[in-house]
């Protein structure tokens, strides 16, 4: 459980760093806006400390994003990941979206077939 929590904290930190960079702020500039030290921003981005809900709201306002964006970027839930993909697809035209969806479908099909090849049942069938 501790490993899972550490991983979540690190991915939230990476999301904060990504959004900070996207708006063109340095860690020092973000620290000044938040009224905290540079070290505190660095620790958040490295995932060694987790921001409070209030801090996440502040960050979302600064980055002009939703609080959920900072959290769902780090989520392993399929619904959150689907929302993230939706956001990525929105920046594309229809033919590019169709191409991307097709690519994702082919990758999933490939991954499923790869798993089937590794299963003991598939292995025993291949021996015959």
N, C-alpha and C positions, 0 to 999 in steps of 0.2 A: 504494500500500500504506500509505503514511504517513497519507493521508486516512482510510483505512478504520480504521486503528488509533486515530486521534484520535476518530473517531466512536464507536467501541466504548468508549473511555475515557469519553467524555462521557455515553453512555447508561448505563454502569455508575454513573457519578457521579450521574445523575438518579435511578437506582434507589435508591442509598444515601440521597439526600435524601428521596425519597418514603417509604421505610421509616422513616427517622428522624422525619419529621413524623407518620407514622401512629402511632408510639408516644409522641408528645408531647414529644420532646426538642428542645432548641435545639442549634445547632452547639457552643456553649460547653459545654453539659451533656455532649454526646457526647464532646467533646475531653477533658473531665475524667475520664469513665469510662475512656477509652482511654489516658489518661496522655500525651496529645499536645497541641499547641497548637491554638487555634481556626483558625489559618491552614492547618494540615495538613488539618483536616476540610473547610474551604472548598475547598482545592485538589483533594481527592478528589471532592467533589461537583461541581466544575466540570470535572473530567476532565483537569486539568493534571498530576496524578500518579495513578498506578494503585496501588490497595492490593495488598499481598502476599496470598498465599493465607492465611497465618496471620491477617492483619488481616480478611480476608473472613469467616473462621471466627468471630472475635471479634464482628464486626458482626452476623452471623447469630444468634449467641447473644443479643446485646443486643436485636435486633429480633424475636426468637423466630420466625425463619423459617429456611428451608434456605439454605445457601450457593448452591445452584443457583438459587434465586429471584433472588438479586442478579445472577446472570450471565445467566440465560435471559431476563430482562426486556429485556436489551439485544441478544439474539441475533436474527439474521435467518433462522435455520434454521427451516423450516416445522414440524419436530417440536417445537422449543422454543416456537414461537408457538402451536402447538396446545395444548401444556401450559398456557400462559398463559391461553388461552381457556377451557380446562377449569376452571382455578381461578376465573375470573370467573363461569362458569356455575354453579358449585357453590353460590353464594349465592342462587340463584333457585329458585322453585318450578317444577314440571314444565311448566306452561303458559307461563311466562315463558321457560324454556329453549327450548321448541319455537318460540316466537315469535322468539327471538334467532337460532336456527339457520336458520330460514326467511329471516330478514332477511339473514344472511350469505350464504346460497345465492343469493338474488336479487342481492345486490351483486356476487358473483363472476360470475354470468351476465351482468350488465350490463357489468362490466369486460371480460369476454371479447368481448362483442359490440362494445364500443367499440374494442377492439384490432383486431377484424376489419374494422371500418369504415375504419380508418386504413391497413390493409395495401394495398400497390400493386395486388394482385389484386382486392380489393374495390373499390378506386377505379376500376380499369379496367372492372369489371362495371357500376358505377354510371353510367359514361359512355355505355354502350350503350342 
